[in-house]
């Protein structure tokens, strides 16, 4: 669990993310990071960047649901 954000990630998923970070640094920067360095980078991403992605997802969901609600209201039938 990330200390700052409180986001919990399953152990297996966290290991996959750490593996991805290590692969990225090896491919892009020719740097062989260890598990600790990769884990610290992951914690930084979770604490500092993930909230922005989360908030964007909430905003996108809100817009989507609002559009669908307008569609639903558009099919109302009126009595004459």
PDB file of N, CA, C and O in Angstrom:
ATOM      1  N   UNK A   1       0.844  -1.177   0.000  1.00  0.00           N
ATOM      2  CA  UNK A   1       0.000   0.000   0.000  1.00  0.00           C
ATOM      3  C   UNK A   1       0.889   1.240   0.000  1.00  0.00           C
ATOM      4  O   UNK A   1       1.893   1.320   0.708  1.00  0.00           O
ATOM      5  N   UNK A   2       0.486   2.182  -0.806  1.00  0.00           N
ATOM      6  CA  UNK A   2       1.202   3.441  -0.848  1.00  0.00           C
ATOM      7  C   UNK A   2       0.920   4.232   0.427  1.00  0.00           C
ATOM      8  O   UNK A   2      -0.224   4.329   0.870  1.00  0.00           O
ATOM      9  N   UNK A   3       1.962   4.788   1.001  1.00  0.00           N
ATOM     10  CA  UNK A   3       1.818   5.480   2.285  1.00  0.00           C
ATOM     11  C   UNK A   3       0.970   6.745   2.165  1.00  0.00           C
ATOM     12  O   UNK A   3       0.080   6.980   2.982  1.00  0.00           O
ATOM     13  N   UNK A   4       1.242   7.539   1.165  1.00  0.00           N
ATOM     14  CA  UNK A   4       0.590   8.833   1.032  1.00  0.00           C
ATOM     15  C   UNK A   4      -0.849   8.725   0.540  1.00  0.00           C
ATOM     16  O   UNK A   4      -1.756   9.315   1.126  1.00  0.00           O
ATOM     17  N   UNK A   5      -1.053   7.977  -0.529  1.00  0.00           N
ATOM     18  CA  UNK A   5      -2.368   7.954  -1.173  1.00  0.00           C
ATOM     19  C   UNK A   5      -3.305   6.908  -0.590  1.00  0.00           C
ATOM     20  O   UNK A   5      -4.522   7.016  -0.740  1.00  0.00           O
ATOM     21  N   UNK A   6      -2.756   5.902   0.069  1.00  0.00           N
ATOM     22  CA  UNK A   6      -3.592   4.842   0.617  1.00  0.00           C
ATOM     23  C   UNK A   6      -4.068   3.849  -0.426  1.00  0.00           C
ATOM     24  O   UNK A   6      -4.915   3.004  -0.133  1.00  0.00           O
ATOM     25  N   UNK A   7      -3.539   3.936  -1.637  1.00  0.00           N
ATOM     26  CA  UNK A   7      -3.932   3.020  -2.708  1.00  0.00           C
ATOM     27  C   UNK A   7      -3.296   1.661  -2.459  1.00  0.00           C
ATOM     28  O   UNK A   7      -2.085   1.550  -2.268  1.00  0.00           O
ATOM     29  N   UNK A   8      -4.134   0.631  -2.464  1.00  0.00           N
ATOM     30  CA  UNK A   8      -3.647  -0.735  -2.280  1.00  0.00           C
ATOM     31  C   UNK A   8      -3.597  -1.433  -3.634  1.00  0.00           C
ATOM     32  O   UNK A   8      -4.550  -1.374  -4.412  1.00  0.00           O
ATOM     33  N   UNK A   9      -2.490  -2.087  -3.901  1.00  0.00           N
ATOM     34  CA  UNK A   9      -2.325  -2.849  -5.137  1.00  0.00           C
ATOM     35  C   UNK A   9      -1.962  -4.271  -4.743  1.00  0.00           C
ATOM     36  O   UNK A   9      -1.096  -4.498  -3.898  1.00  0.00           O
ATOM     37  N   UNK A  10      -2.639  -5.223  -5.371  1.00  0.00           N
ATOM     38  CA  UNK A  10      -2.348  -6.631  -5.084  1.00  0.00           C
ATOM     39  C   UNK A  10      -0.868  -6.912  -5.308  1.00  0.00           C
ATOM     40  O   UNK A  10      -0.236  -6.308  -6.175  1.00  0.00           O
ATOM     41  N   UNK A  11      -0.330  -7.822  -4.529  1.00  0.00           N
ATOM     42  CA  UNK A  11       1.099  -8.139  -4.593  1.00  0.00           C
ATOM     43  C   UNK A  11       1.525  -8.534  -6.004  1.00  0.00           C
ATOM     44  O   UNK A  11       2.551  -8.069  -6.499  1.00  0.00           O
ATOM     45  N   UNK A  12       0.745  -9.383  -6.645  1.00  0.00           N
ATOM     46  CA  UNK A  12       1.090  -9.828  -7.995  1.00  0.00           C
ATOM     47  C   UNK A  12       1.087  -8.696  -9.006  1.00  0.00           C
ATOM     48  O   UNK A  12       1.960  -8.619  -9.870  1.00  0.00           O
ATOM     49  N   UNK A  13       0.101  -7.818  -8.893  1.00  0.00           N
ATOM     50  CA  UNK A  13       0.030  -6.669  -9.801  1.00  0.00           C
ATOM     51  C   UNK A  13       1.185  -5.714  -9.547  1.00  0.00           C
ATOM     52  O   UNK A  13       1.765  -5.165 -10.484  1.00  0.00           O
ATOM     53  N   UNK A  14       1.519  -5.516  -8.267  1.00  0.00           N
ATOM     54  CA  UNK A  14       2.644  -4.641  -7.931  1.00  0.00           C
ATOM     55  C   UNK A  14       3.946  -5.200  -8.520  1.00  0.00           C
ATOM     56  O   UNK A  14       4.765  -4.456  -9.060  1.00  0.00           O
ATOM     57  N   UNK A  15       4.120  -6.512  -8.407  1.00  0.00           N
ATOM     58  CA  UNK A  15       5.318  -7.140  -8.974  1.00  0.00           C
ATOM     59  C   UNK A  15       5.360  -6.954 -10.484  1.00  0.00           C
ATOM     60  O   UNK A  15       6.426  -6.710 -11.049  1.00  0.00           O
ATOM     61  N   UNK A  16       4.202  -7.069 -11.148  1.00  0.00           N
ATOM     62  CA  UNK A  16       4.142  -6.844 -12.597  1.00  0.00           C
ATOM     63  C   UNK A  16       4.517  -5.406 -12.945  1.00  0.00           C
ATOM     64  O   UNK A  16       5.228  -5.164 -13.920  1.00  0.00           O
ATOM     65  N   UNK A  17       4.037  -4.451 -12.144  1.00  0.00           N
ATOM     66  CA  UNK A  17       4.350  -3.040 -12.382  1.00  0.00           C
ATOM     67  C   UNK A  17       5.839  -2.770 -12.194  1.00  0.00           C
ATOM     68  O   UNK A  17       6.451  -2.049 -12.982  1.00  0.00           O
ATOM     69  N   UNK A  18       6.409  -3.344 -11.158  1.00  0.00           N
ATOM     70  CA  UNK A  18       7.842  -3.188 -10.909  1.00  0.00           C
ATOM     71  C   UNK A  18       8.636  -3.780 -12.068  1.00  0.00           C
ATOM     72  O   UNK A  18       9.624  -3.197 -12.515  1.00  0.00           O
ATOM     73  N   UNK A  19       8.203  -4.928 -12.545  1.00  0.00           N
ATOM     74  CA  UNK A  19       8.853  -5.563 -13.699  1.00  0.00           C
ATOM     75  C   UNK A  19       8.767  -4.649 -14.925  1.00  0.00           C
ATOM     76  O   UNK A  19       9.735  -4.527 -15.676  1.00  0.00           O
ATOM     77  N   UNK A  20       7.617  -4.010 -15.128  1.00  0.00           N
ATOM     78  CA  UNK A  20       7.451  -3.093 -16.263  1.00  0.00           C
ATOM     79  C   UNK A  20       8.379  -1.890 -16.148  1.00  0.00           C
ATOM     80  O   UNK A  20       8.972  -1.464 -17.139  1.00  0.00           O
ATOM     81  N   UNK A  21       8.505  -1.346 -14.951  1.00  0.00           N
ATOM     82  CA  UNK A  21       9.398  -0.207 -14.732  1.00  0.00           C
ATOM     83  C   UNK A  21      10.836  -0.608 -15.024  1.00  0.00           C
ATOM     84  O   UNK A  21      11.569   0.123 -15.690  1.00  0.00           O
ATOM     85  N   UNK A  22      11.236  -1.768 -14.526  1.00  0.00           N
ATOM     86  CA  UNK A  22      12.599  -2.249 -14.775  1.00  0.00           C
ATOM     87  C   UNK A  22      12.837  -2.425 -16.272  1.00  0.00           C
ATOM     88  O   UNK A  22      13.896  -2.062 -16.783  1.00  0.00           O
ATOM     89  N   UNK A  23      11.849  -2.984 -16.974  1.00  0.00           N
ATOM     90  CA  UNK A  23      11.966  -3.173 -18.419  1.00  0.00           C
ATOM     91  C   UNK A  23      12.051  -1.856 -19.164  1.00  0.00           C
ATOM     92  O   UNK A  23      12.829  -1.718 -20.108  1.00  0.00           O
ATOM     93  N   UNK A  24      11.253  -0.890 -18.743  1.00  0.00           N
ATOM     94  CA  UNK A  24      11.278   0.428 -19.377  1.00  0.00           C
ATOM     95  C   UNK A  24      12.655   1.071 -19.243  1.00  0.00           C
ATOM     96  O   UNK A  24      13.218   1.549 -20.227  1.00  0.00           O
ATOM     97  N   UNK A  25      13.194   1.082 -18.030  1.00  0.00           N
ATOM     98  CA  UNK A  25      14.498   1.707 -17.820  1.00  0.00           C
ATOM     99  C   UNK A  25      15.606   0.976 -18.577  1.00  0.00           C
ATOM    100  O   UNK A  25      16.549   1.600 -19.064  1.00  0.00           O
ATOM    101  N   UNK A  26      15.489  -0.333 -18.672  1.00  0.00           N
ATOM    102  CA  UNK A  26      16.495  -1.093 -19.413  1.00  0.00           C
ATOM    103  C   UNK A  26      16.403  -0.787 -20.901  1.00  0.00           C
ATOM    104  O   UNK A  26      17.425  -0.572 -21.552  1.00  0.00           O
ATOM    105  N   UNK A  27      15.187  -0.766 -21.448  1.00  0.00           N
ATOM    106  CA  UNK A  27      15.002  -0.520 -22.883  1.00  0.00           C
ATOM    107  C   UNK A  27      15.299   0.924 -23.275  1.00  0.00           C
ATOM    108  O   UNK A  27      15.961   1.174 -24.283  1.00  0.00           O
ATOM    109  N   UNK A  28      14.814   1.865 -22.485  1.00  0.00           N
ATOM    110  CA  UNK A  28      14.894   3.274 -22.864  1.00  0.00           C
ATOM    111  C   UNK A  28      16.173   3.969 -22.409  1.00  0.00           C
ATOM    112  O   UNK A  28      16.650   4.889 -23.073  1.00  0.00           O
ATOM    113  N   UNK A  29      16.723   3.540 -21.294  1.00  0.00           N
ATOM    114  CA  UNK A  29      17.871   4.249 -20.731  1.00  0.00           C
ATOM    115  C   UNK A  29      19.089   3.353 -20.535  1.00  0.00           C
ATOM    116  O   UNK A  29      20.137   3.801 -20.069  1.00  0.00           O
ATOM    117  N   UNK A  30      18.936   2.092 -20.895  1.00  0.00           N
ATOM    118  CA  UNK A  30      20.007   1.106 -20.725  1.00  0.00           C
ATOM    119  C   UNK A  30      20.502   1.076 -19.272  1.00  0.00           C
ATOM    120  O   UNK A  30      21.696   0.939 -19.004  1.00  0.00           O
ATOM    121  N   UNK A  31      19.540   1.210 -18.344  1.00  0.00           N
ATOM    122  CA  UNK A  31      19.841   1.163 -16.914  1.00  0.00           C
ATOM    123  C   UNK A  31      19.179  -0.068 -16.317  1.00  0.00           C
ATOM    124  O   UNK A  31      18.002  -0.333 -16.558  1.00  0.00           O
ATOM    125  N   UNK A  32      19.940  -0.806 -15.546  1.00  0.00           N
ATOM    126  CA  UNK A  32      19.421  -2.010 -14.900  1.00  0.00           C
ATOM    127  C   UNK A  32      19.036  -1.661 -13.463  1.00  0.00           C
ATOM    128  O   UNK A  32      19.871  -1.686 -12.559  1.00  0.00           O
ATOM    129  N   UNK A  33      17.757  -1.335 -13.269  1.00  0.00           N
ATOM    130  CA  UNK A  33      17.281  -0.970 -11.934  1.00  0.00           C
ATOM    131  C   UNK A  33      17.008  -2.215 -11.106  1.00  0.00           C
ATOM    132  O   UNK A  33      16.606  -3.253 -11.631  1.00  0.00           O
ATOM    133  N   UNK A  34      17.227  -2.096  -9.824  1.00  0.00           N
ATOM    134  CA  UNK A  34      16.886  -3.175  -8.911  1.00  0.00           C
ATOM    135  C   UNK A  34      15.435  -3.063  -8.474  1.00  0.00           C
ATOM    136  O   UNK A  34      14.727  -2.123  -8.835  1.00  0.00           O
ATOM    137  N   UNK A  35      15.014  -4.038  -7.693  1.00  0.00           N
ATOM    138  CA  UNK A  35      13.635  -4.052  -7.208  1.00  0.00           C
ATOM    139  C   UNK A  35      13.334  -2.851  -6.309  1.00  0.00           C
ATOM    140  O   UNK A  35      12.252  -2.271  -6.397  1.00  0.00           O
ATOM    141  N   UNK A  36      14.279  -2.474  -5.449  1.00  0.00           N
ATOM    142  CA  UNK A  36      14.048  -1.359  -4.528  1.00  0.00           C
ATOM    143  C   UNK A  36      13.853  -0.052  -5.289  1.00  0.00           C
ATOM    144  O   UNK A  36      12.898   0.679  -5.027  1.00  0.00           O
ATOM    145  N   UNK A  37      14.745   0.246  -6.225  1.00  0.00           N
ATOM    146  CA  UNK A  37      14.630   1.487  -7.001  1.00  0.00           C
ATOM    147  C   UNK A  37      13.327   1.506  -7.792  1.00  0.00           C
ATOM    148  O   UNK A  37      12.648   2.531  -7.851  1.00  0.00           O
ATOM    149  N   UNK A  38      12.981   0.386  -8.392  1.00  0.00           N
ATOM    150  CA  UNK A  38      11.735   0.301  -9.163  1.00  0.00           C
ATOM    151  C   UNK A  38      10.522   0.458  -8.264  1.00  0.00           C
ATOM    152  O   UNK A  38       9.537   1.088  -8.649  1.00  0.00           O
ATOM    153  N   UNK A  39      10.589  -0.106  -7.083  1.00  0.00           N
ATOM    154  CA  UNK A  39       9.498   0.010  -6.120  1.00  0.00           C
ATOM    155  C   UNK A  39       9.324   1.454  -5.664  1.00  0.00           C
ATOM    156  O   UNK A  39       8.195   1.920  -5.506  1.00  0.00           O
ATOM    157  N   UNK A  40      10.423   2.162  -5.452  1.00  0.00           N
ATOM    158  CA  UNK A  40      10.356   3.571  -5.056  1.00  0.00           C
ATOM    159  C   UNK A  40       9.768   4.430  -6.173  1.00  0.00           C
ATOM    160  O   UNK A  40       8.998   5.353  -5.911  1.00  0.00           O
ATOM    161  N   UNK A  41      10.130   4.126  -7.412  1.00  0.00           N
ATOM    162  CA  UNK A  41       9.555   4.847  -8.554  1.00  0.00           C
ATOM    163  C   UNK A  41       8.057   4.585  -8.624  1.00  0.00           C
ATOM    164  O   UNK A  41       7.275   5.509  -8.849  1.00  0.00           O
ATOM    165  N   UNK A  42       7.654   3.336  -8.433  1.00  0.00           N
ATOM    166  CA  UNK A  42       6.231   2.995  -8.445  1.00  0.00           C
ATOM    167  C   UNK A  42       5.488   3.750  -7.343  1.00  0.00           C
ATOM    168  O   UNK A  42       4.406   4.286  -7.583  1.00  0.00           O
ATOM    169  N   UNK A  43       6.056   3.796  -6.149  1.00  0.00           N
ATOM    170  CA  UNK A  43       5.424   4.532  -5.048  1.00  0.00           C
ATOM    171  C   UNK A  43       5.282   6.017  -5.385  1.00  0.00           C
ATOM    172  O   UNK A  43       4.265   6.636  -5.074  1.00  0.00           O
ATOM    173  N   UNK A  44       6.305   6.579  -6.021  1.00  0.00           N
ATOM    174  CA  UNK A  44       6.237   7.982  -6.437  1.00  0.00           C
ATOM    175  C   UNK A  44       5.098   8.195  -7.430  1.00  0.00           C
ATOM    176  O   UNK A  44       4.327   9.146  -7.304  1.00  0.00           O
ATOM    177  N   UNK A  45       4.996   7.310  -8.412  1.00  0.00           N
ATOM    178  CA  UNK A  45       3.933   7.423  -9.416  1.00  0.00           C
ATOM    179  C   UNK A  45       2.566   7.329  -8.754  1.00  0.00           C
ATOM    180  O   UNK A  45       1.666   8.114  -9.055  1.00  0.00           O
ATOM    181  N   UNK A  46       2.414   6.370  -7.856  1.00  0.00           N
ATOM    182  CA  UNK A  46       1.132   6.190  -7.168  1.00  0.00           C
ATOM    183  C   UNK A  46       0.792   7.416  -6.323  1.00  0.00           C
ATOM    184  O   UNK A  46      -0.346   7.888  -6.341  1.00  0.00           O
ATOM    185  N   UNK A  47       1.758   7.925  -5.594  1.00  0.00           N
ATOM    186  CA  UNK A  47       1.504   9.044  -4.677  1.00  0.00           C
ATOM    187  C   UNK A  47       1.323  10.377  -5.395  1.00  0.00           C
ATOM    188  O   UNK A  47       0.454  11.167  -5.027  1.00  0.00           O
ATOM    189  N   UNK A  48       2.128  10.626  -6.403  1.00  0.00           N
ATOM    190  CA  UNK A  48       2.160  11.953  -7.017  1.00  0.00           C
ATOM    191  C   UNK A  48       1.355  12.064  -8.309  1.00  0.00           C
ATOM    192  O   UNK A  48       0.814  13.132  -8.597  1.00  0.00           O
ATOM    193  N   UNK A  49       1.262  10.997  -9.090  1.00  0.00           N
ATOM    194  CA  UNK A  49       0.628  11.084 -10.402  1.00  0.00           C
ATOM    195  C   UNK A  49      -0.731  10.400 -10.477  1.00  0.00           C
ATOM    196  O   UNK A  49      -1.638  10.888 -11.152  1.00  0.00           O
ATOM    197  N   UNK A  50      -0.873   9.280  -9.792  1.00  0.00           N
ATOM    198  CA  UNK A  50      -2.114   8.498  -9.885  1.00  0.00           C
ATOM    199  C   UNK A  50      -3.358   9.299  -9.515  1.00  0.00           C
ATOM    200  O   UNK A  50      -4.393   9.118 -10.158  1.00  0.00           O
ATOM    201  N   UNK A  51      -3.310  10.177  -8.509  1.00  0.00           N
ATOM    202  CA  UNK A  51      -4.525  10.940  -8.195  1.00  0.00           C
ATOM    203  C   UNK A  51      -5.044  11.768  -9.377  1.00  0.00           C
ATOM    204  O   UNK A  51      -6.254  11.926  -9.538  1.00  0.00           O
ATOM    205  N   UNK A  52      -4.144  12.288 -10.191  1.00  0.00           N
ATOM    206  CA  UNK A  52      -4.571  13.051 -11.369  1.00  0.00           C
ATOM    207  C   UNK A  52      -5.271  12.149 -12.379  1.00  0.00           C
ATOM    208  O   UNK A  52      -6.292  12.526 -12.953  1.00  0.00           O
ATOM    209  N   UNK A  53      -4.717  10.954 -12.595  1.00  0.00           N
ATOM    210  CA  UNK A  53      -5.354  10.003 -13.513  1.00  0.00           C
ATOM    211  C   UNK A  53      -6.711   9.573 -12.968  1.00  0.00           C
ATOM    212  O   UNK A  53      -7.678   9.457 -13.721  1.00  0.00           O
ATOM    213  N   UNK A  54      -6.781   9.341 -11.679  1.00  0.00           N
ATOM    214  CA  UNK A  54      -8.031   8.942 -11.035  1.00  0.00           C
ATOM    215  C   UNK A  54      -9.084  10.039 -11.205  1.00  0.00           C
ATOM    216  O   UNK A  54     -10.218   9.771 -11.602  1.00  0.00           O
ATOM    217  N   UNK A  55      -8.693  11.273 -10.900  1.00  0.00           N
ATOM    218  CA  UNK A  55      -9.635  12.387 -11.019  1.00  0.00           C
ATOM    219  C   UNK A  55     -10.112  12.570 -12.454  1.00  0.00           C
ATOM    220  O   UNK A  55     -11.276  12.895 -12.687  1.00  0.00           O
ATOM    221  N   UNK A  56      -9.220  12.362 -13.413  1.00  0.00           N
ATOM    222  CA  UNK A  56      -9.621  12.461 -14.815  1.00  0.00           C
ATOM    223  C   UNK A  56     -10.627  11.366 -15.153  1.00  0.00           C
ATOM    224  O   UNK A  56     -11.584  11.609 -15.888  1.00  0.00           O
ATOM    225  N   UNK A  57     -10.417  10.171 -14.627  1.00  0.00           N
ATOM    226  CA  UNK A  57     -11.359   9.073 -14.839  1.00  0.00           C
ATOM    227  C   UNK A  57     -12.721   9.370 -14.238  1.00  0.00           C
ATOM    228  O   UNK A  57     -13.750   9.067 -14.841  1.00  0.00           O
ATOM    229  N   UNK A  58     -12.730   9.963 -13.052  1.00  0.00           N
ATOM    230  CA  UNK A  58     -14.000  10.341 -12.420  1.00  0.00           C
ATOM    231  C   UNK A  58     -14.712  11.389 -13.271  1.00  0.00           C
ATOM    232  O   UNK A  58     -15.918  11.295 -13.501  1.00  0.00           O
ATOM    233  N   UNK A  59     -13.966  12.381 -13.735  1.00  0.00           N
ATOM    234  CA  UNK A  59     -14.562  13.431 -14.559  1.00  0.00           C
ATOM    235  C   UNK A  59     -15.101  12.868 -15.875  1.00  0.00           C
ATOM    236  O   UNK A  59     -16.202  13.224 -16.297  1.00  0.00           O
ATOM    237  N   UNK A  60     -14.336  11.999 -16.519  1.00  0.00           N
ATOM    238  CA  UNK A  60     -14.794  11.377 -17.767  1.00  0.00           C
ATOM    239  C   UNK A  60     -16.048  10.546 -17.534  1.00  0.00           C
ATOM    240  O   UNK A  60     -16.973  10.578 -18.346  1.00  0.00           O
ATOM    241  N   UNK A  61     -16.086   9.804 -16.436  1.00  0.00           N
ATOM    242  CA  UNK A  61     -17.262   8.995 -16.097  1.00  0.00           C
ATOM    243  C   UNK A  61     -18.474   9.877 -15.850  1.00  0.00           C
ATOM    244  O   UNK A  61     -19.582   9.557 -16.283  1.00  0.00           O
ATOM    245  N   UNK A  62     -18.266  10.983 -15.157  1.00  0.00           N
ATOM    246  CA  UNK A  62     -19.356  11.917 -14.884  1.00  0.00           C
ATOM    247  C   UNK A  62     -19.942  12.453 -16.192  1.00  0.00           C
ATOM    248  O   UNK A  62     -21.160  12.481 -16.370  1.00  0.00           O
ATOM    249  N   UNK A  63     -19.066  12.875 -17.101  1.00  0.00           N
ATOM    250  CA  UNK A  63     -19.534  13.400 -18.391  1.00  0.00           C
ATOM    251  C   UNK A  63     -20.296  12.328 -19.166  1.00  0.00           C
ATOM    252  O   UNK A  63     -21.346  12.605 -19.745  1.00  0.00           O
ATOM    253  N   UNK A  64     -19.770  11.113 -19.177  1.00  0.00           N
ATOM    254  CA  UNK A  64     -20.420  10.009 -19.886  1.00  0.00           C
ATOM    255  C   UNK A  64     -21.803   9.738 -19.299  1.00  0.00           C
ATOM    256  O   UNK A  64     -22.785   9.639 -20.033  1.00  0.00           O
ATOM    257  N   UNK A  65     -21.875   9.619 -17.986  1.00  0.00           N
ATOM    258  CA  UNK A  65     -23.156   9.327 -17.335  1.00  0.00           C
ATOM    259  C   UNK A  65     -24.142  10.482 -17.527  1.00  0.00           C
ATOM    260  O   UNK A  65     -25.336  10.248 -17.710  1.00  0.00           O
ATOM    261  N   UNK A  66     -23.663  11.702 -17.486  1.00  0.00           N
ATOM    262  CA  UNK A  66     -24.521  12.859 -17.699  1.00  0.00           C
ATOM    263  C   UNK A  66     -25.101  12.850 -19.117  1.00  0.00           C
ATOM    264  O   UNK A  66     -26.282  13.140 -19.309  1.00  0.00           O
ATOM    265  N   UNK A  67     -24.270  12.518 -20.103  1.00  0.00           N
ATOM    266  CA  UNK A  67     -24.751  12.413 -21.484  1.00  0.00           C
ATOM    267  C   UNK A  67     -25.813  11.330 -21.609  1.00  0.00           C
ATOM    268  O   UNK A  67     -26.821  11.527 -22.287  1.00  0.00           O
ATOM    269  N   UNK A  68     -25.597  10.191 -20.962  1.00  0.00           N
ATOM    270  CA  UNK A  68     -26.563   9.091 -21.027  1.00  0.00           C
ATOM    271  C   UNK A  68     -27.864   9.466 -20.327  1.00  0.00           C
ATOM    272  O   UNK A  68     -28.942   9.075 -20.773  1.00  0.00           O
ATOM    273  N   UNK A  69     -27.772  10.217 -19.241  1.00  0.00           N
ATOM    274  CA  UNK A  69     -28.971  10.661 -18.540  1.00  0.00           C
ATOM    275  C   UNK A  69     -29.783  11.599 -19.428  1.00  0.00           C
ATOM    276  O   UNK A  69     -31.011  11.519 -19.461  1.00  0.00           O
ATOM    277  N   UNK A  70     -29.104  12.480 -20.140  1.00  0.00           N
ATOM    278  CA  UNK A  70     -29.800  13.365 -21.072  1.00  0.00           C
ATOM    279  C   UNK A  70     -30.483  12.558 -22.166  1.00  0.00           C
ATOM    280  O   UNK A  70     -31.602  12.883 -22.563  1.00  0.00           O
ATOM    281  N   UNK A  71     -29.817  11.495 -22.666  1.00  0.00           N
ATOM    282  CA  UNK A  71     -30.437  10.614 -23.660  1.00  0.00           C
ATOM    283  C   UNK A  71     -31.697   9.976 -23.086  1.00  0.00           C
ATOM    284  O   UNK A  71     -32.717   9.891 -23.770  1.00  0.00           O
ATOM    285  N   UNK A  72     -31.630   9.530 -21.845  1.00  0.00           N
ATOM    286  CA  UNK A  72     -32.769   8.890 -21.199  1.00  0.00           C
ATOM    287  C   UNK A  72     -33.933   9.870 -21.056  1.00  0.00           C
ATOM    288  O   UNK A  72     -35.082   9.516 -21.321  1.00  0.00           O
ATOM    289  N   UNK A  73     -33.640  11.085 -20.644  1.00  0.00           N
ATOM    290  CA  UNK A  73     -34.694  12.087 -20.503  1.00  0.00           C
ATOM    291  C   UNK A  73     -35.300  12.458 -21.856  1.00  0.00           C
ATOM    292  O   UNK A  73     -36.446  12.900 -21.930  1.00  0.00           O
ATOM    293  N   UNK A  74     -34.535  12.278 -22.906  1.00  0.00           N
ATOM    294  CA  UNK A  74     -35.018  12.590 -24.250  1.00  0.00           C
ATOM    295  C   UNK A  74     -36.087  11.638 -24.756  1.00  0.00           C
ATOM    296  O   UNK A  74     -36.761  11.951 -25.737  1.00  0.00           O
ATOM    297  N   UNK A  75     -36.266  10.484 -24.120  1.00  0.00           N
ATOM    298  CA  UNK A  75     -37.275   9.524 -24.594  1.00  0.00           C
ATOM    299  C   UNK A  75     -38.560   9.598 -23.780  1.00  0.00           C
ATOM    300  O   UNK A  75     -39.438   8.749 -23.930  1.00  0.00           O
ATOM    301  N   UNK A  76     -38.675  10.593 -22.931  1.00  0.00           N
ATOM    302  CA  UNK A  76     -39.906  10.761 -22.150  1.00  0.00           C
ATOM    303  C   UNK A  76     -41.088  10.983 -23.087  1.00  0.00           C
ATOM    304  O   UNK A  76     -40.958  11.601 -24.143  1.00  0.00           O
ATOM    305  N   UNK A  77     -42.225  10.473 -22.684  1.00  0.00           N
ATOM    306  CA  UNK A  77     -43.455  10.661 -23.455  1.00  0.00           C
ATOM    307  C   UNK A  77     -44.312  11.693 -22.748  1.00  0.00           C
ATOM    308  O   UNK A  77     -44.411  11.709 -21.521  1.00  0.00           O
ATOM    309  N   UNK A  78     -44.911  12.526 -23.521  1.00  0.00           N
ATOM    310  CA  UNK A  78     -45.754  13.581 -22.976  1.00  0.00           C
ATOM    311  C   UNK A  78     -47.199  13.333 -23.374  1.00  0.00           C
ATOM    312  O   UNK A  78     -47.470  12.902 -24.495  1.00  0.00           O
ATOM    313  N   UNK A  79     -48.123  13.599 -22.471  1.00  0.00           N
ATOM    314  CA  UNK A  79     -49.559  13.481 -22.761  1.00  0.00           C
ATOM    315  C   UNK A  79     -50.056  14.787 -23.357  1.00  0.00           C
ATOM    316  O   UNK A  79     -49.593  15.877 -23.020  1.00  0.00           O
ATOM    317  N   UNK A  80     -50.989  14.636 -24.231  1.00  0.00           N
ATOM    318  CA  UNK A  80     -51.578  15.837 -24.843  1.00  0.00           C
ATOM    319  C   UNK A  80     -52.950  16.064 -24.334  1.00  0.00           C
ATOM    320  O   UNK A  80     -53.605  17.027 -24.734  1.00  0.00           O
TER     321      UNK A  80
END
